[in-house]
């Protein structure tokens, strides 16, 4: 199976700095039979957020092993960096990673509220579950979707990389088919546009770069309240 991919990361219209990180980066590529893609959304202030997300991405994409091992390694790397530099204490990041094999098998590792989606046969399916206060309240029936959209804690995550020596990692496995499309994104996208709009945009653009650009533009058109990062991967 062959893959085409594109990434796009944008500061948005409200934030002065971009604390997201993405892999692959331009010029980095993926070698061998395995492709790795990842998105991280840092927290802990401008400097801390940038360092946390970058450290998580660089670690998770450079160590060996499966998705959970890579995410745990990223967790320890961010924690070690904060311990080494006390002014960064409390920094953390989300991390959503996909290991894509040449036969189309994909293993996801996920912590936080960045998301992974599968777009197949014109239908969008969310692969990950948000580790967020809002998501947990909705699952318990204590918040409606309408209430969640305006809740003051809508950006609070309940699980993150870099805060504790061990973190619980969600893993999911998917078998890709020809024509499938994967989307990994930070919540700067999903807080601005809903799944129906994402599904429509993915269906309107055959080229992954055009799709990534259109998603970021749509989020900015609706306010761009946070950094926006997307990875689009097409299976052929």
Buried (B, 14 or more C-beta within 10 A) or exposed (E): BEBBBBBBBBBBBEBEEBBBBBBBBEEEEBEEEEBBBBBBBBBBBEBBBBBBBBBBBBBBBEBEEEBBBBBBBBBBBBBBBBEEEEEBEEBBBBBBBBBBBEEBBBBBBBBBBBBBBBBBEEEBEBBBBBBBBBBBBBEEEEBEEEEBEEBEEBBEBEBBBBBEEEBEBBEBEBEBEEEBBBBBBBBBBBBBBEEEBBBBBBBEBEEBBBBBBBBBBBBBEEEBBBBBBBBBBBBE
